[in-house]
Amino acid sequence: MSLVITLATARRILTQLRHDRRTVALMVLVPTLVMILLYYVIDDERTFGRFAPVLLCVFPFLVMFLVTSIATLRERTSGTLERLMAMPLGRLDLLLGYGLAFGLAACAQVALALAVSLTWLGLDVPGPLWPLVLVALLDALLGTALGLLCSAFARTEFQAVQLMPVVMIPQVLLGGILVPRGRMTPVLEWVSDVLPMSYAIEAMAHACADPDPGGEFWRDVALVAGSAVLALLLGAATLRRRTP
């Protein structure tokens, strides 16, 4: 692994993103626009305050998974990845470069969504903002890492989109948003216990409800961060130079 190569890879991806306005709009603007739409659909500040933190947790996760998986697959099908890996570039260097570049994009996404929610939409957070920002950013990084991992199993961009319901929807449904995890059947609760999004949603609940998040919050944060690192390592192990 080389820090210089990783940073060069991240710089190349950011340069490409700068010229791809549609992708930038999808990553940065869509979560914020959906939050604004939800605010006016609900038309009740108390109800919006209950759902907004969950959406700040879910939207960055979903959007970053979709964008990252498609962008990585496009690099492979166009032959760019094969040319890069013919150079002294390790798999982990490549994925860390992607993760760093899309992680910076995730920072912009989360910053805009939080700024609009806390000012224009009047979201009230009883405690400090940094736990909320930390969890939202980790969710985006987790979506990025899973997108990089799942891109290895798709051959076309359409297949990458098809992976989204398989990977994302169960995590959202079993994460405790609709039904508390403790009220699920034992089998579903066991499945929920191994899904990283469950702990991301719990961490977001602690960040919004507790003025001083304690040990459970940090446990959930560590599990989400560890899942993102594990996904990156698995992605490096399964990375192929080109799509057959």
QUIPEDA-V255156 format. One record per residue. N is the residue number from 1. PSI is psi in whole degrees, 0 to 359 (none if undefined). D_FIRST is the distance of its C-alpha to the first C-alpha in Angstrom with 2 decimals. Layout:
# QUIPEDA-V255156
n:psi:d_first
N:PSI:D_FIRST
N:PSI:D_FIRST
This chain:
# QUIPEDA-V255156
n:psi:d_first
1:136:0.00
2:125:3.82
3:323:6.74
4:315:9.08
5:319:8.05
6:314:7.93
7:324:11.23
8:320:12.61
9:316:12.32
10:319:14.01
11:321:16.57
12:317:17.43
13:318:18.10
14:324:20.17
15:318:22.09
16:319:22.95
17:324:24.07
18:330:26.25
19:358:28.20
20:85:28.53
21:328:31.18
22:317:32.05
23:319:28.61
24:318:28.50
25:320:32.00
26:316:31.14
27:314:28.25
28:320:29.94
29:325:33.66
30:311:34.41
31:321:33.80
32:318:35.95
33:322:38.64
34:322:38.85
35:317:39.26
36:317:42.08
37:317:43.69
38:320:43.62
39:315:45.21
40:336:48.15
41:315:48.51
42:316:48.78
43:37:50.86
44:117:50.83
45:322:48.76
46:315:48.83
47:319:47.68
48:320:45.01
49:335:43.79
50:325:43.42
51:332:41.44
52:314:39.38
53:324:36.81
54:318:36.22
55:326:35.74
56:340:33.34
57:321:31.32
58:315:31.73
59:312:31.68
60:324:28.18
61:311:26.92
62:314:28.84
63:317:28.27
64:326:24.49
65:313:24.34
66:311:26.62
67:316:25.06
68:315:21.43
69:318:22.45
70:318:24.69
71:319:22.40
72:319:19.57
73:323:22.31
74:322:23.79
75:322:20.67
76:314:20.78
77:333:24.56
78:352:24.73
79:357:22.45
80:319:19.95
81:321:17.13
82:320:18.16
83:322:18.18
84:319:14.73
85:353:13.27
86:346:15.40
87:173:13.29
88:67:10.06
89:116:8.27
90:159:6.41
91:319:8.52
92:324:6.62
93:315:5.66
94:310:9.35
95:324:10.76
96:325:9.49
97:315:10.91
98:314:13.97
99:320:14.31
100:316:14.30
101:310:16.77
102:334:19.01
103:321:18.83
104:321:20.38
105:323:22.89
106:325:23.64
107:316:24.43
108:319:26.99
109:310:28.37
110:319:28.91
111:316:30.29
112:315:32.85
113:318:33.94
114:319:34.44
115:315:36.21
116:319:38.63
117:320:39.23
118:339:39.95
119:288:42.16
120:314:43.85
121:354:43.89
122:30:44.79
123:128:42.37
124:121:43.29
125:118:40.72
126:331:42.50
127:194:39.61
128:159:36.86
129:336:34.66
130:324:31.23
131:323:31.11
132:315:32.05
133:318:29.38
134:313:26.70
135:317:27.71
136:320:28.08
137:320:24.62
138:324:23.09
139:316:25.19
140:319:23.84
141:324:20.19
142:317:21.26
143:322:22.91
144:313:19.86
145:317:17.71
146:326:20.65
147:318:21.19
148:320:17.74
149:313:18.45
150:339:22.03
151:338:21.41
152:342:20.36
153:5:23.94
154:147:25.86
155:339:27.12
156:165:28.87
157:327:28.79
158:320:31.96
159:325:30.36
160:320:27.58
161:323:30.46
162:333:32.21
163:340:29.36
164:310:29.96
165:327:33.23
166:319:31.87
167:320:28.86
168:311:30.14
169:314:33.91
170:324:34.11
171:323:31.85
172:316:34.14
173:324:37.33
174:8:36.44
175:356:34.82
176:11:38.20
177:311:39.09
178:317:42.22
179:132:43.14
180:141:42.07
181:327:39.86
182:343:42.44
183:0:45.10
184:162:43.29
185:155:44.28
186:320:42.47
187:313:40.48
188:325:39.26
189:322:38.52
190:317:36.38
191:317:34.43
192:327:34.13
193:338:32.74
194:1:29.59
195:125:28.97
196:332:26.66
197:333:28.91
198:318:31.75
199:331:30.08
200:318:29.13
201:320:32.82
202:317:33.98
203:320:31.77
204:322:33.20
205:317:36.70
206:320:36.19
207:327:34.82
208:334:37.94
209:330:40.52
210:123:39.66
211:332:40.03
212:86:37.91
213:137:35.42
214:213:35.23
215:323:33.42
216:322:33.60
217:312:31.91
218:329:28.93
219:314:28.78
220:319:28.66
221:317:26.02
222:322:23.79
223:320:24.41
224:314:23.60
225:318:20.33
226:324:19.42
227:322:20.47
228:317:18.23
229:317:15.10
230:319:16.48
231:321:17.14
232:318:13.60
233:318:12.44
234:323:15.50
235:320:14.89
236:324:11.57
237:332:13.71
238:3:16.60
239:130:15.26
240:152:17.51
241:325:17.57
242:160:21.10
243:127:23.94
244:none:26.55
